[in-house]
Amino acid sequence: MTLEQLRIFVAVADILNMTRAAQALNLTQPSVSAAIAALEGRHRLHLFDRVGRGLELSEAGRVFLPEARAVLASAQNAASALDDLAGLRRGSLRIAASQTVATYWLPARMARFAELWPAISLVLQVSNTKEAGEAVLAGDVDLGFVEGEVREPLLDQTLVGQDRLGLFARPDHPLVAGKLAESDLRNAAWVLREDGSGTRAHFVEALGKVGLTIGDLKVRLELPSNGAVLEALAAGGMIGAVSELAAASRISAGQIAKLDWGFPPRGFTQLRHRARRISSATQAFLEIA
């Protein structure tokens, strides 16, 4: 049974004449007759009774007609849903982002998208870089935005922005006054982001370039967000590495100060699964991002 056969059956049931139904459907009369015969033959029953030169619905035809109408209506609703999705009149977009990107880079773009496409539901999952990459791979989200490196060949990765790490401490910390030496890094008490975060990975990479590892540092705290690290820096005598974007408001408020230690810029990367089709909502967001 096909949708075309159902469409022909409903038309013949409404008009009760094969020739006029064929004209209404822009089909030949033999093709209409063949479709009805195929339905009747497959199910071994008569949908119409031939009365003189006309047609009447049989008992089976009367029972089947509302079911056929319901199936055609459902098919039309499905087609309309696809049209709506293509036209961004409904649907959703799921995004996973690491904390720095989610807090300081994505909001303006999400706001712009929501303004342009108000019928599309935006869902943001905030995690670290590793977890965001895993969410894209698993198909739990449509897009990921991270500041760390994700080594996964199934992910298409595009640079969309950048940031820079800095070392920070309370303004009265003794290391704020001068240029840092390697011994200062070794002897300081540290608060760092958790393993798996892009901030942590970038910091470890920068340490390696001066011949140090995390094991060379006195790490007193490991915390799961930039905000938590900044709170710890403002409250105690530790130093830590966080995004300059994340630290900006606390620097302005005089709660923390930047230490004299340079980091190279780091990129904000967009993640998309190579094997999955890009939805209309995803494509629209990519054009904004």
C-alpha positions as CSV (number, residue, x, y, z in Angstrom):
1,M,0.0,0.0,0.0
2,T,1.4,3.4,-1.0
3,L,0.4,7.0,-0.3
4,E,-0.4,7.4,-3.9
5,Q,-2.8,4.5,-3.8
6,L,-4.5,6.0,-0.7
7,R,-4.7,9.4,-2.4
8,I,-6.4,7.8,-5.4
9,F,-8.8,5.7,-3.3
10,V,-9.9,8.9,-1.3
11,A,-10.5,10.8,-4.6
12,V,-12.6,8.0,-6.1
13,A,-14.5,7.7,-2.8
14,D,-15.3,11.4,-2.8
15,I,-16.3,11.5,-6.5
16,L,-17.6,8.0,-7.0
17,N,-16.5,8.0,-10.7
18,M,-13.2,6.7,-12.0
19,T,-13.0,9.0,-15.0
20,R,-13.7,12.2,-13.1
21,A,-11.4,11.2,-10.3
22,A,-8.6,10.6,-12.8
23,Q,-9.2,14.1,-14.2
24,A,-9.2,15.6,-10.8
25,L,-5.9,13.9,-10.0
26,N,-4.4,14.6,-13.4
27,L,-4.0,10.9,-14.0
28,T,-5.2,8.5,-16.7
29,Q,-8.3,6.5,-16.0
30,P,-6.5,3.2,-16.4
31,S,-3.9,4.2,-13.8
32,V,-6.6,5.1,-11.3
33,S,-8.4,1.8,-12.0
34,A,-5.2,-0.1,-11.6
35,A,-4.5,1.5,-8.2
36,I,-7.9,0.6,-6.9
37,A,-7.6,-2.9,-8.3
38,A,-4.1,-3.3,-6.6
39,L,-5.6,-2.3,-3.2
40,E,-8.5,-4.6,-3.6
41,G,-6.4,-7.5,-4.8
42,R,-3.8,-7.2,-2.1
43,H,-6.3,-7.3,0.6
44,R,-8.8,-9.6,-1.1
45,L,-11.9,-7.4,-0.7
46,H,-14.0,-4.9,-2.6
47,L,-13.7,-1.3,-1.7
48,F,-16.4,-0.2,-4.2
49,D,-19.6,-1.9,-5.5
50,R,-20.4,-1.3,-9.1
51,V,-24.0,-0.3,-9.3
52,G,-25.1,0.1,-12.9
53,R,-22.7,2.6,-14.4
54,G,-21.8,4.2,-11.1
55,L,-19.9,3.3,-8.0
56,E,-20.8,3.1,-4.3
57,L,-18.5,2.5,-1.3
58,S,-18.8,-1.1,0.0
59,E,-18.9,-1.7,3.7
60,A,-15.1,-2.3,3.7
61,G,-14.7,1.0,1.7
62,R,-16.7,2.9,4.3
63,V,-14.7,1.6,7.2
64,F,-11.4,2.2,5.3
65,L,-12.1,5.7,4.1
66,P,-11.5,7.6,7.5
67,E,-8.4,5.6,8.1
68,A,-7.1,6.5,4.6
69,R,-7.9,10.1,5.2
70,A,-6.0,10.0,8.6
71,V,-2.9,8.5,7.0
72,L,-2.9,11.2,4.2
73,A,-3.4,13.9,6.8
74,S,-0.4,12.5,8.9
75,A,1.7,12.5,5.8
76,Q,0.8,16.1,5.0
77,N,1.6,17.1,8.6
78,A,5.0,15.4,8.3
79,A,5.7,17.2,5.0
80,S,4.6,20.5,6.6
81,A,7.0,19.8,9.5
82,L,9.9,19.3,7.1
83,D,8.9,22.6,5.4
84,D,8.8,24.3,8.7
85,L,12.2,23.0,9.7
86,A,13.7,24.0,6.4
87,G,12.2,27.5,6.8
88,L,13.3,27.7,10.5
89,R,9.7,28.0,11.7
90,R,10.2,25.3,14.3
91,G,13.0,23.0,15.7
92,S,15.8,23.2,18.1
93,L,19.6,23.7,18.1
94,R,21.7,22.0,20.8
95,I,25.1,23.5,21.7
96,A,27.8,22.3,24.0
97,A,30.5,24.8,25.0
98,S,33.4,25.0,27.4
99,Q,33.0,27.6,30.2
100,T,35.0,30.5,28.8
101,V,33.3,30.3,25.4
102,A,29.9,29.8,26.9
103,T,30.2,32.8,29.3
104,Y,32.1,35.4,27.2
105,W,31.8,34.5,23.5
106,L,28.6,32.6,22.8
107,P,25.9,34.8,24.5
108,A,25.9,37.6,22.0
109,R,25.7,35.2,19.1
110,M,22.9,33.2,20.7
111,A,21.0,36.4,21.4
112,R,21.3,37.4,17.8
113,F,20.1,33.9,16.6
114,A,17.2,34.0,19.0
115,E,16.2,37.4,17.6
116,L,16.4,36.3,14.0
117,W,14.8,32.8,14.5
118,P,12.5,33.0,17.6
119,A,10.7,29.7,16.9
120,I,14.0,27.7,17.2
121,S,14.7,26.4,20.7
122,L,18.3,27.0,21.8
123,V,19.7,24.6,24.3
124,L,23.2,25.2,25.8
125,Q,25.2,22.6,27.7
126,V,28.1,24.1,29.6
127,S,31.0,21.7,30.3
128,N,34.7,21.5,29.8
129,T,36.4,21.1,26.5
130,K,36.7,17.3,26.7
131,E,33.1,16.8,27.6
132,A,31.9,19.2,24.9
133,G,33.8,17.2,22.3
134,E,32.3,14.0,23.5
135,A,28.8,15.4,23.3
136,V,29.3,16.3,19.7
137,L,30.7,12.9,18.9
138,A,27.8,11.1,20.6
139,G,25.2,13.2,18.8
140,D,23.9,14.7,22.0
141,V,24.4,18.2,20.6
142,D,24.6,19.7,17.1
143,L,27.6,22.0,17.7
144,G,30.4,22.4,20.1
145,F,32.5,25.5,20.9
146,V,35.7,25.1,23.0
147,E,39.0,26.8,23.8
148,G,41.0,23.6,24.0
149,E,42.3,21.2,21.5
150,V,40.1,18.2,20.6
151,R,42.1,15.4,18.9
152,E,39.3,13.6,17.1
153,P,39.3,12.9,13.3
154,L,35.5,12.6,13.2
155,L,35.1,16.2,14.2
156,D,35.3,19.1,11.8
157,Q,37.1,22.0,13.6
158,T,37.0,25.6,12.6
159,L,38.7,28.5,14.4
160,V,36.0,31.2,15.2
161,G,37.7,33.5,17.8
162,Q,40.5,33.8,20.2
163,D,41.4,34.6,23.8
164,R,44.6,34.7,25.9
165,L,45.4,33.2,29.3
166,G,47.0,35.2,32.0
167,L,48.4,34.6,35.4
168,F,46.6,36.3,38.2
169,A,46.7,36.9,42.0
170,R,45.4,39.2,44.7
171,P,46.8,42.7,44.2
172,D,48.8,42.5,47.4
173,H,50.5,39.2,46.4
174,P,54.3,39.6,46.4
175,L,54.6,38.3,42.9
176,V,52.5,41.1,41.4
177,A,55.4,43.6,41.7
178,G,58.0,42.2,39.2
179,K,58.7,39.9,36.3
180,L,58.3,36.3,37.2
181,A,61.2,33.8,37.2
182,E,60.9,30.1,36.8
183,S,61.7,29.7,40.5
184,D,58.7,31.9,41.3
185,L,56.5,29.5,39.4
186,R,57.9,26.5,41.2
187,N,57.6,28.1,44.7
188,A,54.2,29.7,44.4
189,A,51.0,28.1,45.7
190,W,48.6,27.4,42.8
191,V,44.9,27.1,42.1
192,L,44.1,25.6,38.7
193,R,41.1,24.5,36.6
194,E,40.3,20.8,36.6
195,D,41.9,18.3,34.2
196,G,40.0,18.1,31.0
197,S,39.4,21.9,30.7
198,G,40.7,23.9,27.8
199,T,42.2,26.4,30.2
200,R,44.2,23.6,32.0
201,A,45.4,22.1,28.7
202,H,46.6,25.4,27.4
203,F,48.4,26.2,30.6
204,V,50.1,22.8,30.6
205,E,51.2,23.4,27.0
206,A,52.6,26.8,27.9
207,L,54.5,25.3,30.9
208,G,56.1,22.8,28.7
209,K,57.6,25.5,26.5
210,V,59.6,26.8,29.6
211,G,60.6,23.3,30.6
212,L,58.0,22.8,33.4
213,T,55.2,20.4,34.1
214,I,52.2,20.4,36.5
215,G,54.3,18.1,38.7
216,D,56.8,20.9,39.2
217,L,54.2,23.2,40.7
218,K,52.7,23.3,44.2
219,V,49.0,22.9,43.2
220,R,46.9,23.5,46.3
221,L,43.4,23.6,44.6
222,E,41.8,22.3,41.4
223,L,38.4,23.9,40.8
224,P,35.8,23.2,38.1
225,S,35.1,26.8,36.8
226,N,36.8,30.1,36.0
227,G,34.6,31.8,38.5
228,A,35.7,29.4,41.3
229,V,39.3,29.9,40.5
230,L,38.9,33.7,40.5
231,E,37.1,33.6,43.9
232,A,40.0,31.6,45.3
233,L,42.5,34.0,43.9
234,A,40.7,37.0,45.4
235,A,40.4,35.3,48.8
236,G,43.9,33.8,49.3
237,G,47.6,33.9,48.6
238,M,47.6,31.6,45.5
239,I,48.2,32.4,41.9
240,G,46.4,30.8,38.9
241,A,45.9,30.8,35.2
242,V,42.5,31.9,33.7
243,S,41.2,33.6,30.7
244,E,41.8,37.3,30.4
245,L,38.2,37.7,29.4
246,A,37.1,35.9,32.6
247,A,39.4,38.0,34.7
248,A,38.6,41.4,33.3
249,S,35.7,42.4,35.6
250,R,37.6,41.5,38.7
251,I,40.7,43.4,37.6
252,S,38.5,46.4,37.1
253,A,37.0,46.0,40.5
254,G,40.5,45.8,42.1
255,Q,40.0,42.2,43.3
256,I,42.9,40.6,41.4
257,A,45.9,41.7,39.4
258,K,47.7,40.3,36.4
259,L,51.2,38.9,36.9
260,D,54.0,39.6,34.4
261,W,54.0,36.4,32.5
262,G,53.1,36.2,28.8
263,F,51.0,33.5,27.1
264,P,50.4,33.1,23.3
265,P,46.8,33.6,22.1
266,R,44.6,30.6,22.1
267,G,41.7,29.9,19.6
268,F,38.0,29.3,20.2
269,T,37.1,26.3,18.0
270,Q,33.8,25.3,16.6
271,L,33.2,21.5,16.5
272,R,30.8,19.6,14.2
273,H,30.5,15.9,13.4
274,R,31.8,15.3,9.9
275,A,29.4,12.4,9.2
276,R,26.1,14.2,10.3
277,R,23.9,16.3,8.0
278,I,23.8,20.0,8.8
279,S,20.3,21.0,9.8
280,S,18.8,24.3,8.6
281,A,19.0,25.7,12.2
282,T,22.7,24.6,12.5
283,Q,23.6,26.2,9.2
284,A,21.9,29.5,10.3
285,F,23.8,29.6,13.5
286,L,27.1,28.9,11.7
287,E,26.5,31.9,9.5
288,I,26.2,34.0,12.6
289,A,29.1,32.5,14.4
